[in-house]
């Protein structure tokens, strides 16, 4: 069986995954937002999204609580405080949200490195990325926040330096 950590394609993801594991408050419990201290991971924070999971009846909505500075630069705008369904069309949400819903349901991290760029603009479609998505739960069980670590690549697979489009 392949160890989940071995599927990660970048040391930044490995470091964040190790941090997430380290922050678990006990066996079988997920870490919560209260366990994260940005001072612990200053070199990772520019590449991290913190995403609130908002339950509205049977519906889940996702809101950007924090958007790392490097992510904002690459996207060309800051989405802090915005809900995904306010920012993106239905086609993009249908492509993106199944992995989020899986992490919320299972409480297990998910790694994603698609062969396509970000379908948000012509410039971003040229950018490839990999994303580690980790669940957090204030009570240790019910996922109420996700954290995503990103690495951006050019269309040839070379890591992009800090900056933006």
Rosetta blueprint (number, residue, H / E / L):
1 X L
2 X L
3 X L
4 X H
5 X H
6 X H
7 X H
8 X L
9 X L
10 X L
11 X H
12 X H
13 X H
14 X H
15 X H
16 X H
17 X H
18 X H
19 X H
20 X H
21 X H
22 X H
23 X L
24 X L
25 X L
26 X L
27 X L
28 X L
29 X L
30 X L
31 X L
32 X L
33 X H
34 X H
35 X H
36 X L
37 X L
38 X H
39 X H
40 X H
41 X H
42 X H
43 X H
44 X H
45 X H
46 X L
47 X L
48 X E
49 X E
50 X E
51 X E
52 X E
53 X E
54 X E
55 X E
56 X E
57 X L
58 X L
59 X E
60 X E
61 X E
62 X E
63 X E
64 X E
65 X E
66 X E
67 X E
68 X L
69 X H
70 X H
71 X H
72 X H
73 X H
74 X H
75 X H
76 X L
77 X L
78 X L
79 X L
80 X L
81 X L
82 X L
83 X E
84 X H
85 X H
86 X H
87 X H
88 X L
89 X L
90 X H
91 X H
92 X H
93 X H
94 X H
95 X H
96 X H
97 X H
98 X H
99 X H
100 X H
101 X H
102 X H
103 X H
104 X H
105 X H
106 X H
107 X L
108 X L
109 X L
110 X E
111 X E
112 X E
113 X L
114 X L
115 X L
116 X L
117 X L
118 X L
119 X L
120 X L
121 X L
122 X L
123 X L
124 X H
125 X H
126 X H
127 X L
128 X E
129 X E
130 X E
131 X E
132 X E
133 X E
134 X E
135 X E
136 X E
137 X L
138 X L
139 X L
140 X L
141 X L
142 X L
143 X L
144 X L
145 X E
146 X E
147 X E
148 X E
149 X E
150 X E
151 X E
152 X E
153 X E
154 X L
155 X L
156 X L
157 X L
158 X L
159 X E
160 X L
161 X L
162 X L
163 X L
164 X L
165 X L
